[in-house]
Amino acid sequence: MNVNKTSISKARSYQQIGEFWDSHDLNDYWEQSRPADFDVEIRSDAIYWPVETQLSAKLRSAAQRRGVSAETLVNLWLQEKLSEQGTSH
């Protein structure tokens, strides 16, 4: 973090900045803010695999009970299985 830059929070670390904004509302500081320009490059790859209808329904139900999406649960389970097989990356 560049200590020469000023900020609304007057924080000296990213953690302090986070703590400040966890307890403050930007609406209270809007006049002190300034525009920022930045580029965001998001790359996301999705590969689709066929899943039997009944198996998919069970998966969605299991994911809902755990409070996650079916996609998240599939990825977690596949990671666990691959770790067991010694082929995880």
JOGI-V387580 format. One line per field, one symbol per residue. ss: DSSP state (A for helix, B for strand, O for the rest). Layout:
ss=???
This chain:
ss=OOOOOOOOOOOOOAAAAAAAAAOOOAAAAAAAOOOOOOOOOOOOOOOOOOOOAAAAAAAAAAAAAAOOOAAAAAAAAAAAAAAAAOOOO
